[in-house]
Amino acid sequence: MKKSLLPGIFACIFALSGCIHKMDIEQGNVITPEMVANLHTGMSEEQVKNLMGTPMLSNTFDNNRIDYVYTYKPAHGKMTENNITLIFHNHRLQQISGNMYSQYMK
């Protein structure tokens, strides 16, 4: 009697294991190519924040730097990270760097 139940139990476990749903995970600020294309040196911090949004990360050690980071992890795939680093001097944008900038502004 015990032997006849085991295949049924294993079949149920195997069938239910395929029902596990994984979710896509997005974190941070969404950074689009259009946003990156509209960034330019000389912009005020307010103009940058109106364009890019409020940054999720704030640098407590350097008030002249803003980092925008976006990560995306699909349910079944590799995580990707996009980032933009903005350096200000006298509240004006002086330098733009990051993988989104180098990717779209070549």
ChimeraX commands (.cxc) that place a marker at each C-alpha (Angstrom):
marker #1 position 0.00,0.00,0.00 radius 0.5
marker #1 position 2.80,2.43,0.86 radius 0.5
marker #1 position 4.55,1.86,-2.47 radius 0.5
marker #1 position 1.49,2.88,-4.47 radius 0.5
marker #1 position 1.21,6.28,-2.70 radius 0.5
marker #1 position 4.79,7.39,-3.31 radius 0.5
marker #1 position 4.53,7.93,-7.08 radius 0.5
marker #1 position 1.35,9.97,-6.58 radius 0.5
marker #1 position 2.96,12.13,-3.89 radius 0.5
marker #1 position 6.02,12.76,-6.06 radius 0.5
marker #1 position 3.80,13.60,-9.03 radius 0.5
marker #1 position 1.87,16.17,-6.92 radius 0.5
marker #1 position 5.07,17.75,-5.61 radius 0.5
marker #1 position 6.54,17.93,-9.10 radius 0.5
marker #1 position 3.35,19.48,-10.54 radius 0.5
marker #1 position 3.09,22.07,-7.75 radius 0.5
marker #1 position 6.75,23.10,-8.02 radius 0.5
marker #1 position 6.02,24.54,-11.47 radius 0.5
marker #1 position 3.37,26.85,-10.00 radius 0.5
marker #1 position 5.81,29.04,-8.09 radius 0.5
marker #1 position 5.59,32.58,-9.47 radius 0.5
marker #1 position 8.61,34.83,-9.38 radius 0.5
marker #1 position 8.18,38.58,-9.71 radius 0.5
marker #1 position 10.24,41.14,-11.57 radius 0.5
marker #1 position 11.97,43.49,-9.12 radius 0.5
marker #1 position 12.57,47.17,-9.94 radius 0.5
marker #1 position 14.35,49.49,-7.52 radius 0.5
marker #1 position 15.51,53.08,-7.63 radius 0.5
marker #1 position 14.89,55.87,-10.10 radius 0.5
marker #1 position 13.83,54.96,-13.61 radius 0.5
marker #1 position 16.39,56.51,-15.99 radius 0.5
marker #1 position 15.30,56.85,-19.61 radius 0.5
marker #1 position 17.45,57.77,-22.63 radius 0.5
marker #1 position 15.30,60.90,-23.05 radius 0.5
marker #1 position 16.19,62.04,-19.53 radius 0.5
marker #1 position 19.88,61.50,-20.17 radius 0.5
marker #1 position 19.70,63.35,-23.51 radius 0.5
marker #1 position 18.18,66.41,-21.78 radius 0.5
marker #1 position 20.94,66.66,-19.16 radius 0.5
marker #1 position 23.59,69.29,-19.84 radius 0.5
marker #1 position 26.20,71.14,-17.88 radius 0.5
marker #1 position 25.11,74.45,-16.40 radius 0.5
marker #1 position 21.72,73.18,-15.25 radius 0.5
marker #1 position 20.68,74.09,-11.70 radius 0.5
marker #1 position 20.04,71.37,-9.12 radius 0.5
marker #1 position 16.34,72.23,-9.27 radius 0.5
marker #1 position 16.24,71.78,-13.04 radius 0.5
marker #1 position 18.00,68.42,-12.73 radius 0.5
marker #1 position 15.58,67.22,-10.06 radius 0.5
marker #1 position 12.60,68.37,-12.15 radius 0.5
marker #1 position 13.95,66.33,-15.06 radius 0.5
marker #1 position 15.27,63.26,-13.24 radius 0.5
marker #1 position 13.12,63.19,-10.10 radius 0.5
marker #1 position 14.21,63.11,-6.47 radius 0.5
marker #1 position 17.17,60.73,-6.09 radius 0.5
marker #1 position 16.59,57.56,-4.05 radius 0.5
marker #1 position 20.12,57.83,-2.65 radius 0.5
marker #1 position 21.55,60.90,-1.00 radius 0.5
marker #1 position 25.26,61.29,-0.43 radius 0.5
marker #1 position 25.79,62.50,3.13 radius 0.5
marker #1 position 29.52,63.02,2.57 radius 0.5
marker #1 position 29.35,65.20,-0.55 radius 0.5
marker #1 position 26.52,67.70,-1.08 radius 0.5
marker #1 position 27.81,68.42,-4.59 radius 0.5
marker #1 position 27.09,64.92,-5.90 radius 0.5
marker #1 position 23.81,63.26,-6.87 radius 0.5
marker #1 position 23.61,59.60,-7.85 radius 0.5
marker #1 position 20.63,58.13,-9.67 radius 0.5
marker #1 position 20.57,54.32,-9.62 radius 0.5
marker #1 position 18.02,51.94,-11.15 radius 0.5
marker #1 position 18.17,48.16,-10.92 radius 0.5
marker #1 position 15.94,45.65,-12.68 radius 0.5
marker #1 position 15.88,41.94,-11.89 radius 0.5
marker #1 position 13.52,39.96,-14.13 radius 0.5
marker #1 position 11.96,36.86,-12.60 radius 0.5
marker #1 position 14.07,34.62,-14.79 radius 0.5
marker #1 position 17.16,36.49,-15.89 radius 0.5
marker #1 position 20.14,38.62,-14.99 radius 0.5
marker #1 position 19.92,41.83,-13.00 radius 0.5
marker #1 position 20.79,45.03,-14.86 radius 0.5
marker #1 position 21.84,48.32,-13.27 radius 0.5
marker #1 position 21.67,51.80,-14.76 radius 0.5
marker #1 position 23.29,54.76,-13.08 radius 0.5
marker #1 position 24.06,58.42,-13.57 radius 0.5
marker #1 position 26.40,60.45,-11.36 radius 0.5
marker #1 position 26.05,64.22,-11.41 radius 0.5
marker #1 position 28.65,66.57,-9.95 radius 0.5
marker #1 position 27.70,70.17,-9.11 radius 0.5
marker #1 position 29.78,73.27,-8.42 radius 0.5
marker #1 position 28.04,76.36,-7.01 radius 0.5
marker #1 position 24.71,74.55,-7.50 radius 0.5
marker #1 position 25.31,74.16,-11.26 radius 0.5
marker #1 position 25.83,70.84,-13.05 radius 0.5
marker #1 position 29.52,70.48,-13.94 radius 0.5
marker #1 position 30.06,66.81,-14.75 radius 0.5
marker #1 position 27.91,63.87,-15.91 radius 0.5
marker #1 position 29.06,60.26,-15.78 radius 0.5
marker #1 position 27.71,56.74,-15.38 radius 0.5
marker #1 position 26.85,53.78,-17.57 radius 0.5
marker #1 position 23.62,55.37,-18.89 radius 0.5
marker #1 position 25.51,58.49,-19.95 radius 0.5
marker #1 position 28.31,56.61,-21.70 radius 0.5
marker #1 position 25.77,54.29,-23.37 radius 0.5
marker #1 position 23.48,56.96,-24.83 radius 0.5
marker #1 position 25.76,59.97,-25.30 radius 0.5
marker #1 position 28.49,58.44,-27.49 radius 0.5
marker link #1:1,2 radius 0.2
marker link #1:2,3 radius 0.2
marker link #1:3,4 radius 0.2
marker link #1:4,5 radius 0.2
marker link #1:5,6 radius 0.2
marker link #1:6,7 radius 0.2
marker link #1:7,8 radius 0.2
marker link #1:8,9 radius 0.2
marker link #1:9,10 radius 0.2
marker link #1:10,11 radius 0.2
marker link #1:11,12 radius 0.2
marker link #1:12,13 radius 0.2
marker link #1:13,14 radius 0.2
marker link #1:14,15 radius 0.2
marker link #1:15,16 radius 0.2
marker link #1:16,17 radius 0.2
marker link #1:17,18 radius 0.2
marker link #1:18,19 radius 0.2
marker link #1:19,20 radius 0.2
marker link #1:20,21 radius 0.2
marker link #1:21,22 radius 0.2
marker link #1:22,23 radius 0.2
marker link #1:23,24 radius 0.2
marker link #1:24,25 radius 0.2
marker link #1:25,26 radius 0.2
marker link #1:26,27 radius 0.2
marker link #1:27,28 radius 0.2
marker link #1:28,29 radius 0.2
marker link #1:29,30 radius 0.2
marker link #1:30,31 radius 0.2
marker link #1:31,32 radius 0.2
marker link #1:32,33 radius 0.2
marker link #1:33,34 radius 0.2
marker link #1:34,35 radius 0.2
marker link #1:35,36 radius 0.2
marker link #1:36,37 radius 0.2
marker link #1:37,38 radius 0.2
marker link #1:38,39 radius 0.2
marker link #1:39,40 radius 0.2
marker link #1:40,41 radius 0.2
marker link #1:41,42 radius 0.2
marker link #1:42,43 radius 0.2
marker link #1:43,44 radius 0.2
marker link #1:44,45 radius 0.2
marker link #1:45,46 radius 0.2
marker link #1:46,47 radius 0.2
marker link #1:47,48 radius 0.2
marker link #1:48,49 radius 0.2
marker link #1:49,50 radius 0.2
marker link #1:50,51 radius 0.2
marker link #1:51,52 radius 0.2
marker link #1:52,53 radius 0.2
marker link #1:53,54 radius 0.2
marker link #1:54,55 radius 0.2
marker link #1:55,56 radius 0.2
marker link #1:56,57 radius 0.2
marker link #1:57,58 radius 0.2
marker link #1:58,59 radius 0.2
marker link #1:59,60 radius 0.2
marker link #1:60,61 radius 0.2
marker link #1:61,62 radius 0.2
marker link #1:62,63 radius 0.2
marker link #1:63,64 radius 0.2
marker link #1:64,65 radius 0.2
marker link #1:65,66 radius 0.2
marker link #1:66,67 radius 0.2
marker link #1:67,68 radius 0.2
marker link #1:68,69 radius 0.2
marker link #1:69,70 radius 0.2
marker link #1:70,71 radius 0.2
marker link #1:71,72 radius 0.2
marker link #1:72,73 radius 0.2
marker link #1:73,74 radius 0.2
marker link #1:74,75 radius 0.2
marker link #1:75,76 radius 0.2
marker link #1:76,77 radius 0.2
marker link #1:77,78 radius 0.2
marker link #1:78,79 radius 0.2
marker link #1:79,80 radius 0.2
marker link #1:80,81 radius 0.2
marker link #1:81,82 radius 0.2
marker link #1:82,83 radius 0.2
marker link #1:83,84 radius 0.2
marker link #1:84,85 radius 0.2
marker link #1:85,86 radius 0.2
marker link #1:86,87 radius 0.2
marker link #1:87,88 radius 0.2
marker link #1:88,89 radius 0.2
marker link #1:89,90 radius 0.2
marker link #1:90,91 radius 0.2
marker link #1:91,92 radius 0.2
marker link #1:92,93 radius 0.2
marker link #1:93,94 radius 0.2
marker link #1:94,95 radius 0.2
marker link #1:95,96 radius 0.2
marker link #1:96,97 radius 0.2
marker link #1:97,98 radius 0.2
marker link #1:98,99 radius 0.2
marker link #1:99,100 radius 0.2
marker link #1:100,101 radius 0.2
marker link #1:101,102 radius 0.2
marker link #1:102,103 radius 0.2
marker link #1:103,104 radius 0.2
marker link #1:104,105 radius 0.2
marker link #1:105,106 radius 0.2
view
